[in-house]
Amino acid sequence: MKFITKIINDTIETGIGQSIIAFSAWGYAFILVAVTLYYAVLSLIKLISGNKN
């Protein structure tokens, strides 16, 4: 277990590890925003089509 923790810490300390963590954090935030926008657009379409009928 300590061996795995050491590998993770070494990876985080290197530039590659930091860029992977930063990329995954940005990717996660982007996915959250994309999903939120998707549902917002869906609900808007439902409102607009609901008003027409």
OpenMM code with the backbone's topology and positions (N, CA, C; nanometers):
from openmm import Vec3, app, unit

residues = "MET LYS PHE ILE THR LYS ILE ILE ASN ASP THR ILE GLU THR GLY ILE GLY GLN SER ILE ILE ALA PHE SER ALA TRP GLY TYR ALA PHE ILE LEU VAL ALA VAL THR LEU TYR TYR ALA VAL LEU SER LEU ILE LYS LEU ILE SER GLY ASN LYS ASN".split()
positions = [
    Vec3(0.0845, -0.1203, 0.0000),
    Vec3(0.0000, 0.0000, 0.0000),
    Vec3(0.0879, 0.1252, 0.0000),
    Vec3(0.1926, 0.1257, 0.0824),
    Vec3(0.2829, 0.2407, 0.0865),
    Vec3(0.3556, 0.2564, -0.0465),
    Vec3(0.3831, 0.1435, -0.1120),
    Vec3(0.4513, 0.1464, -0.2418),
    Vec3(0.3647, 0.2176, -0.3459),
    Vec3(0.2344, 0.1863, -0.3449),
    Vec3(0.1406, 0.2496, -0.4381),
    Vec3(0.1312, 0.3993, -0.4091),
    Vec3(0.1255, 0.4350, -0.2808),
    Vec3(0.1179, 0.5754, -0.2422),
    Vec3(0.2416, 0.6507, -0.2890),
    Vec3(0.3591, 0.5855, -0.2784),
    Vec3(0.4840, 0.6488, -0.3222),
    Vec3(0.4821, 0.6732, -0.4726),
    Vec3(0.4323, 0.5764, -0.5483),
    Vec3(0.4239, 0.5918, -0.6942),
    Vec3(0.3312, 0.7082, -0.7292),
    Vec3(0.2178, 0.7164, -0.6603),
    Vec3(0.1214, 0.8239, -0.6861),
    Vec3(0.1840, 0.9591, -0.6535),
    Vec3(0.2535, 0.9679, -0.5405),
    Vec3(0.3169, 1.0933, -0.5006),
    Vec3(0.4254, 1.1337, -0.5993),
    Vec3(0.5059, 1.0370, -0.6447),
    Vec3(0.6105, 1.0666, -0.7425),
    Vec3(0.5488, 1.1166, -0.8725),
    Vec3(0.4377, 1.0575, -0.9128),
    Vec3(0.3710, 1.0981, -1.0365),
    Vec3(0.3158, 1.2392, -1.0235),
    Vec3(0.2598, 1.2713, -0.9066),
    Vec3(0.2026, 1.4042, -0.8835),
    Vec3(0.3134, 1.5102, -0.8850),
    Vec3(0.4304, 1.4765, -0.8300),
    Vec3(0.5398, 1.5731, -0.8213),
    Vec3(0.5985, 1.6049, -0.9580),
    Vec3(0.5895, 1.5123, -1.0526),
    Vec3(0.6419, 1.5383, -1.1863),
    Vec3(0.5420, 1.6205, -1.2664),
    Vec3(0.5907, 1.6865, -1.3721),
    Vec3(0.5055, 1.7716, -1.4550),
    Vec3(0.3956, 1.6929, -1.5228),
    Vec3(0.4274, 1.5690, -1.5650),
    Vec3(0.3292, 1.4871, -1.6358),
    Vec3(0.2094, 1.4597, -1.5454),
    Vec3(0.2372, 1.4228, -1.4214),
    Vec3(0.1296, 1.3940, -1.3270),
    Vec3(0.0424, 1.5155, -1.3027),
    Vec3(0.1066, 1.6315, -1.2895),
    Vec3(0.0312, 1.7545, -1.2652),
    Vec3(-0.0564, 1.7896, -1.3843),
    Vec3(-0.0034, 1.7696, -1.5057),
    Vec3(-0.0816, 1.8026, -1.6250),
    Vec3(-0.1994, 1.7074, -1.6401),
    Vec3(-0.1792, 1.5794, -1.6036),
    Vec3(-0.2886, 1.4819, -1.6106),
    Vec3(-0.3991, 1.5206, -1.5125),
    Vec3(-0.3593, 1.5586, -1.3903),
    Vec3(-0.4571, 1.5971, -1.2883),
    Vec3(-0.5317, 1.7235, -1.3312),
    Vec3(-0.4573, 1.8217, -1.3849),
    Vec3(-0.5193, 1.9464, -1.4302),
    Vec3(-0.6149, 1.9190, -1.5455),
    Vec3(-0.5718, 1.8323, -1.6389),
    Vec3(-0.6548, 1.8002, -1.7553),
    Vec3(-0.7825, 1.7296, -1.7125),
    Vec3(-0.7711, 1.6347, -1.6200),
    Vec3(-0.8895, 1.5611, -1.5749),
    Vec3(-0.9843, 1.6530, -1.4981),
    Vec3(-0.9285, 1.7488, -1.4230),
    Vec3(-1.0123, 1.8437, -1.3498),
    Vec3(-1.0886, 1.9333, -1.4467),
    Vec3(-1.0181, 1.9834, -1.5502),
    Vec3(-1.0834, 2.0670, -1.6510),
    Vec3(-1.1865, 1.9860, -1.7277),
    Vec3(-1.1518, 1.8604, -1.7611),
    Vec3(-1.2432, 1.7739, -1.8344),
    Vec3(-1.3702, 1.7487, -1.7549),
    Vec3(-1.3538, 1.7275, -1.6232),
    Vec3(-1.4690, 1.7028, -1.5362),
    Vec3(-1.5590, 1.8259, -1.5307),
    Vec3(-1.4974, 1.9435, -1.5172),
    Vec3(-1.5737, 2.0683, -1.5127),
    Vec3(-1.6454, 2.0919, -1.6452),
    Vec3(-1.5753, 2.0625, -1.7559),
    Vec3(-1.6343, 2.0812, -1.8892),
    Vec3(-1.7554, 1.9912, -1.9081),
    Vec3(-1.7444, 1.8654, -1.8615),
    Vec3(-1.8551, 1.7701, -1.8736),
    Vec3(-1.9752, 1.8183, -1.7916),
    Vec3(-1.9487, 1.8693, -1.6709),
    Vec3(-2.0574, 1.9200, -1.5863),
    Vec3(-2.1299, 2.0352, -1.6546),
    Vec3(-2.0524, 2.1292, -1.7122),
    Vec3(-2.1114, 2.2443, -1.7812),
    Vec3(-2.1902, 2.1981, -1.9030),
    Vec3(-2.1332, 2.1027, -1.9784),
    Vec3(-2.1988, 2.0524, -2.0991),
    Vec3(-2.3320, 1.9857, -2.0645),
    Vec3(-2.3329, 1.9046, -1.9588),
    Vec3(-2.4560, 1.8364, -1.9171),
    Vec3(-2.5603, 1.9385, -1.8713),
    Vec3(-2.5156, 2.0389, -1.7960),
    Vec3(-2.6071, 2.1428, -1.7480),
    Vec3(-2.6695, 2.2185, -1.8644),
    Vec3(-2.5858, 2.2574, -1.9621),
    Vec3(-2.6359, 2.3279, -2.0801),
    Vec3(-2.7328, 2.2403, -2.1582),
    Vec3(-2.6991, 2.1116, -2.1700),
    Vec3(-2.7826, 2.0173, -2.2446),
    Vec3(-2.9236, 2.0110, -2.1855),
    Vec3(-2.9304, 1.9982, -2.0520),
    Vec3(-3.0613, 1.9903, -1.9876),
    Vec3(-3.1343, 2.1244, -1.9922),
    Vec3(-3.0589, 2.2346, -1.9865),
    Vec3(-3.1208, 2.3669, -1.9956),
    Vec3(-3.1846, 2.3864, -2.1327),
    Vec3(-3.1132, 2.3461, -2.2386),
    Vec3(-3.1660, 2.3574, -2.3751),
    Vec3(-3.2877, 2.2671, -2.3921),
    Vec3(-3.2803, 2.1453, -2.3376),
    Vec3(-3.3938, 2.0525, -2.3474),
    Vec3(-3.5180, 2.1113, -2.2819),
    Vec3(-3.5022, 2.1692, -2.1638),
    Vec3(-3.6169, 2.2250, -2.0926),
    Vec3(-3.6712, 2.3479, -2.1656),
    Vec3(-3.5819, 2.4262, -2.2285),
    Vec3(-3.6262, 2.5418, -2.3066),
    Vec3(-3.7087, 2.4971, -2.4263),
    Vec3(-3.6620, 2.3925, -2.4943),
    Vec3(-3.7343, 2.3398, -2.6103),
    Vec3(-3.8724, 2.2892, -2.5672),
    Vec3(-3.8780, 2.2234, -2.4526),
    Vec3(-4.0062, 2.1732, -2.4024),
    Vec3(-4.1005, 2.2896, -2.3715),
    Vec3(-4.0474, 2.3978, -2.3142),
    Vec3(-4.1291, 2.5150, -2.2833),
    Vec3(-4.1824, 2.5788, -2.4105),
    Vec3(-4.0943, 2.5970, -2.5096),
    Vec3(-4.1333, 2.6622, -2.6348),
    Vec3(-4.2367, 2.5783, -2.7091),
    Vec3(-4.2108, 2.4492, -2.7214),
    Vec3(-4.3043, 2.3623, -2.7936),
    Vec3(-4.4341, 2.3469, -2.7147),
    Vec3(-4.4250, 2.3543, -2.5825),
    Vec3(-4.5448, 2.3442, -2.4994),
    Vec3(-4.6333, 2.4669, -2.5144),
    Vec3(-4.5725, 2.5847, -2.5328),
    Vec3(-4.6492, 2.7078, -2.5492),
    Vec3(-4.7186, 2.7134, -2.6846),
    Vec3(-4.6564, 2.6565, -2.7861),
    Vec3(-4.7144, 2.6596, -2.9207),
    Vec3(-4.8409, 2.5744, -2.9277),
    Vec3(-4.8411, 2.4622, -2.8594),
    Vec3(-4.9559, 2.3700, -2.8697),
    Vec3(-5.0712, 2.4145, -2.7806),
] * unit.nanometer
topology = app.Topology()
chain = topology.addChain("A")
for resn in residues:
    res = topology.addResidue(resn, chain)
    for name in ("N", "CA", "C"):
        topology.addAtom(name, app.Element.getBySymbol(name[0]), res)
